Amino acid sequence: MCGAATDAGKMGRKTLHGGEHLRKGEGNKGTVQQDNDREIGIRRLRAVLKDAKAVVIGAGAGLSTSAGYAYSGARFQKYFRDFSEKYGFSDMYAGGFYPYPTLTEFWAYWSRNIYINRYMPPPKPVYNKLLALVKDREYFVITTNVDHCFQRAGFLKQRLFYTQGDYGLLQCRKPCHLATYDNEEIVRRMVAAQGYTVGEEGALLPLAGASPKMAVPEEFVPYCPRCGEPMTTNLRVDDTFVEDEGWHNAAGWYREFLRRHQGTKIVFWELGVGFNTPGIVKIPFWEMTVQNKNAVYVCLNYGEVEAPKEIAARSLCLNSDIGEILNQL
């Protein structure tokens, strides 16, 4: 039933029977609950969750956006105005791919990015609200997010699968070995070296009247303890991404959860997932709903909400801010 959905190293390349049809989007769009039907949709979602024996949460960037982790606009300007003015990019995604001329600048940018999106608490308690809704249920989370918000909110580690990496980990750039390393200590030292201090509740604060430095000391640049190559972030951007022991353990937990609940009343609850990497969450959720007549597919997102016609009768799509909907459940 679920092999293709859990072999995450091949996710997006291989799907279950019928996946080609769903992936191509041939007649995919199903019934969508628009804003004037929101109350009906919320009542139905309550009933669906109450009736379910298990819930699989599939989370994308839209969930963290709802929690206040905006990667552009005022939040970006607050922490990266200097980089924006120097290099011309206007959001954190573009900044993450910029070819900085030195490793000291690379790590100045990335230490700020990592700190505010991994170690600074989200502005809104969206993840905490989600946990309150599922903590007493059989649940599992698969997510393409790399900000670790689920575990920070209290979701159990053994019920989480971060498929695309973790802002809190480093790996060898080559890589010469399949291990990752915690980065919190060095990241905190890097942002402090740029002139930042940590305020109440972990907020990153620049020194009054001073501009932050745009480079870290050379001695702070991390190098691989085995081969001496520079370290980099443990994020899936190409085929050098390290799937370490923890990654494979989480993939196994996910496979086992799906196996145990095969054929049961299960809700595949998609939160904030778009079409950048549909083979990880969206398409597998559609396919598993097609194959399990007791399953219900729920899509909650702001803007991109749809379901294949094959499962329209067992789908619920709500086009709204995720945090607002969770507050009403």
C-alpha positions in Angstrom: 0.0 0.0 0.0 2.5 2.6 1.1 6.0 1.6 -0.1 6.3 4.5 -2.6 5.1 7.0 0.0 7.8 6.0 2.5 10.9 5.4 0.3 11.7 9.1 0.7 15.0 8.9 -1.1 12.9 8.2 -4.2 9.9 10.3 -3.3 8.5 12.3 -6.2 10.0 9.8 -8.7 8.0 6.7 -7.9 4.3 6.6 -7.0 1.7 3.9 -6.4 -0.6 2.4 -9.0 -2.6 5.2 -10.5 0.0 7.8 -9.5 0.8 8.8 -13.1 -2.8 9.9 -13.6 -2.9 11.9 -10.4 0.5 13.4 -10.9 -0.3 14.7 -14.3 -3.3 16.6 -12.8 -5.8 15.1 -15.3 -9.1 16.3 -13.9 -7.6 16.6 -10.4 -9.6 19.5 -9.1 -12.3 18.4 -6.7 -14.9 20.2 -4.6 -13.3 23.0 -2.6 -15.0 24.6 0.5 -14.7 28.3 -0.1 -14.9 31.0 2.6 -18.7 31.1 2.7 -18.7 27.4 3.4 -16.0 27.6 6.1 -18.3 26.9 9.1 -19.7 23.8 7.4 -16.1 22.7 6.6 -15.0 23.2 10.2 -17.9 21.2 11.5 -17.2 18.4 9.1 -13.5 18.4 10.0 -14.3 18.1 13.7 -16.5 15.1 12.8 -13.9 13.5 10.6 -11.2 13.8 13.3 -13.5 12.5 16.0 -14.3 9.4 13.9 -10.7 8.6 12.8 -8.7 5.8 14.3 -5.4 7.5 13.2 -4.2 10.8 11.7 -1.3 11.3 9.4 -0.3 15.0 9.2 1.6 16.1 6.1 3.0 19.6 6.6 4.6 22.1 4.2 5.9 25.6 4.3 2.4 27.1 4.6 2.0 25.8 8.2 5.1 27.6 9.4 4.1 30.7 7.4 0.8 30.6 9.4 2.9 30.4 12.6 4.7 33.6 11.6 7.8 32.3 9.9 7.7 34.7 6.9 10.7 34.4 4.6 10.1 37.8 2.9 8.7 41.2 3.7 9.3 43.0 7.0 10.7 39.9 8.8 13.3 39.5 6.0 14.2 43.2 6.1 14.6 43.1 9.8 17.4 40.6 9.8 18.8 40.7 6.3 18.5 44.3 5.0 22.3 44.6 4.8 22.6 41.4 2.7 19.6 42.5 0.5 21.2 45.9 -0.2 24.6 44.4 -1.0 23.5 41.4 -3.1 20.1 42.3 -4.4 17.9 39.4 -3.2 14.6 40.0 -1.5 13.8 36.8 0.5 15.5 34.2 2.6 15.1 31.5 0.0 17.1 33.5 -2.5 19.7 34.4 0.1 20.1 30.7 0.9 21.2 30.0 -2.7 23.4 33.0 -3.2 27.0 32.2 -4.1 28.8 34.2 -1.4 32.4 35.0 -2.2 33.7 33.8 1.2 32.7 31.2 3.7 32.8 33.9 6.4 30.0 35.7 4.6 28.2 32.4 3.9 28.1 31.6 7.5 27.1 35.1 8.6 24.0 34.8 6.4 23.2 31.2 7.3 23.8 31.6 11.1 21.2 34.4 11.2 18.8 32.4 9.0 19.2 29.3 11.1 18.9 31.1 14.4 15.7 33.0 13.6 14.0 29.9 11.9 15.3 27.1 14.1 16.2 28.5 17.6 13.9 31.5 17.9 10.3 30.6 18.8 7.6 31.0 16.2 5.6 34.2 16.7 2.3 32.4 16.8 1.4 29.1 18.7 0.0 27.3 15.6 2.0 24.2 16.2 1.0 24.1 19.9 -2.7 24.2 18.9 -2.2 21.4 16.3 -0.5 19.3 19.0 -3.5 19.8 21.4 -5.8 18.5 18.7 -3.9 15.2 18.1 -1.8 14.5 21.2 -4.3 11.9 22.6 -4.7 10.2 19.2 -2.7 7.8 17.1 -0.8 10.3 14.9 2.2 10.6 12.8 3.8 13.6 11.0 5.7 13.7 7.7 7.0 17.2 6.8 9.1 18.9 4.2 9.7 21.7 6.8 13.2 22.0 8.2 12.6 24.4 11.1 12.0 21.7 13.8 8.8 23.4 14.9 7.0 20.1 15.6 9.5 18.8 18.1 9.9 22.2 19.7 6.1 22.3 20.2 6.2 18.9 22.0 5.4 16.4 19.2 7.0 13.1 20.0 10.3 12.5 18.1 9.2 8.9 17.3 6.2 10.3 15.4 8.1 12.7 13.2 9.7 12.3 9.8 11.6 15.4 8.5 12.2 14.3 5.0 14.2 17.3 3.8 16.6 17.9 6.7 17.0 20.1 9.7 18.3 23.7 10.1 19.8 22.5 13.3 22.2 20.1 11.7 25.5 20.3 9.7 27.1 17.8 7.4 30.2 17.4 5.3 29.8 19.3 2.0 31.2 16.5 -0.1 30.0 14.4 1.8 32.7 12.0 2.9 30.5 10.2 5.5 26.8 9.9 6.3 26.7 11.7 9.7 25.3 15.0 10.9 26.3 17.3 13.7 24.3 19.6 16.0 25.0 23.3 15.2 23.3 25.3 18.0 26.5 26.2 19.9 28.4 27.4 16.8 25.4 29.2 15.4 24.9 31.2 18.6 28.6 32.1 18.6 28.3 33.2 15.0 25.4 35.6 15.5 27.0 37.0 18.7 30.2 37.7 16.7 28.1 39.7 14.2 26.9 42.0 17.1 23.6 40.4 18.0 22.4 39.6 21.5 19.6 37.3 22.5 16.7 38.9 24.3 13.6 37.7 26.0 12.1 34.5 24.7 15.1 34.0 22.4 14.6 37.0 20.2 17.7 38.1 18.2 18.5 41.7 18.9 21.2 43.9 17.2 23.3 46.2 19.3 21.7 49.6 19.6 23.1 52.1 17.1 25.3 49.6 15.4 25.1 47.7 12.1 25.7 43.9 12.3 28.8 42.5 10.8 28.4 40.6 7.5 31.1 38.1 8.2 32.0 35.7 11.0 35.5 35.2 12.3 37.5 32.7 10.2 38.0 30.4 13.2 34.2 29.9 13.4 33.9 28.4 9.9 33.1 24.7 10.5 35.1 22.0 8.7 34.5 18.3 8.4 36.2 16.5 11.3 37.1 13.6 8.9 38.2 15.0 5.5 38.7 18.7 6.3 36.2 20.0 3.7 33.9 22.8 4.7 30.7 21.8 6.4 27.3 22.9 5.1 23.6 22.8 6.1 21.8 19.5 6.2 19.2 20.5 3.7 18.0 18.6 0.7 19.1 20.9 -2.2 20.9 18.3 -4.3 22.2 14.7 -4.2 24.8 15.5 -1.6 22.1 15.6 1.1 23.0 13.3 4.0 20.3 10.8 5.1 21.8 9.9 8.5 20.8 7.2 11.0 18.2 9.4 12.5 16.6 10.1 9.1 16.4 6.4 8.3 15.0 5.6 11.8 12.2 8.2 11.1 11.5 6.8 7.7 11.1 3.4 9.3 8.7 4.7 12.0 6.6 6.2 9.3 6.5 3.0 7.2 5.5 1.0 10.3 2.7 3.5 11.3 1.2 3.3 7.8 1.5 -0.5 7.9 -0.3 -0.8 11.2 -3.2 1.4 10.1 -3.6 0.1 6.6 -7.3 -0.2 5.7 -8.5 1.6 8.9 -10.4 4.9 9.3 -7.4 7.2 8.8 -7.3 10.9 8.0 -4.5 12.1 5.7 -4.4 15.7 6.9 -2.4 18.0 4.6 -1.4 21.4 6.1 0.2 24.1 4.0 1.5 21.9 1.2 2.0 23.3 -2.3 3.3 21.9 -5.5 7.1 22.4 -5.1 7.6 18.8 -3.9 4.3 17.1 -4.4 5.8 13.6 -4.5 6.6 13.7 -0.8 3.2 14.5 0.8 0.5 15.5 -1.6 0.6 12.7 -4.2 1.2 9.9 -1.7 -1.7 11.2 0.4 -4.0 11.2 -2.7 -2.9 7.7 -3.6 -3.3 6.2 -0.2 -6.8 7.7 0.1 -7.7 6.2 -3.3 -6.6 2.7 -2.1 -8.2 2.9 1.3 -12.0 3.3 1.1 -12.0 4.1 4.8 -9.6 7.0 4.4 -10.4 10.8 4.3 -8.2 13.4 2.7 -8.1 16.8 4.2 -6.4 19.8 2.6 -6.0 22.9 4.6 -4.0 25.7 3.0 -4.2 29.3 2.0 -4.5 29.4 -1.8 -3.6 26.0 -3.1 -6.5 23.6 -2.2 -7.7 20.8 -4.4 -8.3 17.1 -4.5 -8.5 14.5 -7.4 -12.0 13.7 -8.6 -11.4 10.0 -7.7 -11.5 11.0 -4.0 -13.7 14.1 -4.1 -16.5 12.4 -2.0 -13.9 11.6 0.7 -12.1 14.9 0.6 -12.4 18.2 2.5 -10.5 21.2 1.2 -10.5 24.5 3.2 -9.0 27.6 1.7 -8.0 29.7 4.7 -5.3 30.6 7.1 -4.3 27.4 9.0 -4.0 29.1 12.4 -7.5 30.5 12.1 -9.0 27.2 11.3 -7.1 25.4 14.1 -8.4 27.9 16.6 -11.9 27.0 15.7 -11.6 23.2 16.0 
